[in-house]
């Protein structure tokens, strides 16, 4: 006998599934000596199949279907199921043994109460009781209702005012804080950090703004907004890199032009750079622009600039 299972919002965007897909594709290509692509869609399909089988009351938390059966149901090519399972085991999503495939952290996400055959009936009675309580409260329209006589706040009422998350922390589920901005790249987890370091500042800021706008409009709650943002960075990395490569990325903010005095102060380093890379004609052009004698060394140029600054 099987029961319903919990499928959490954000599961399809979990970065682990992308890692599994890449690992499985690499492993399968090496084994077959040909290029094989395993998609995130394939990984999620197999994960959903194993979750469903593991929801059975007589073997909760363990998928007892064999690889051949799963490949047949999901219409996978030969070798794909073993490759995906191998990659899932490498990232600690599952553990394989003779008794079957154990889904790690199954008990933390699929509660024992879900398997209780009396739970549905108890919930039905509770909802009926709640309806009667609301009807009774509505009927008391002429009498004075004090604060203490009100029924306890229901879950629905509490959802109207979800808690606000502290800036950047883990804890209870809450909506995204007002004014949320993406954390510094150096504070991201290793994989997300490696991705974000390849983005331009404009791309990172634009993606962060889109992330905040989306979740603010959805009014959905998360326990760890930084972790959710890290997963988003990993999921969006390829698209951002394509946009940057083909010129579709947000433009970098323009810097203010240097003043004349700042350009004069940078002249020594500019001349030294051109001479170092074998471009003496460009170095002479800079000397002529700022009336710097050909034989004058960089140190003397800097001292002249400092004297003019002090005198001004």
Secondary structure, 3 states (H helix, E strand, C coil): CECCCCCCCCHHHCHHHHHHHHHHHHHHHHHHCCCCCCCHHHHHHHHHHHHHHHCEHHHCCEECCCHHHHHHHHCCCCCHHHHHHHHHHHCCCEEEECCEEEECCHHHHCCHHHHCCCHHHHHHHHHHHHHHHHHHHHHCCCCCCCHHHCCCCCHHHHHCCCCECCCCCEEEEEECCCCCCCCCHHHCCHHHHHHHCCCCHHHHHHHHHHHHHHHHHHCCCEEEHHHHHHHHHHHHHHHHHHHHHCCCCCCCCCCCCCCHHHHHHHHHHHHHHHHHCCCHHHHHHHHHHCCCCCCCCHHHHHHHHHHHHHHC
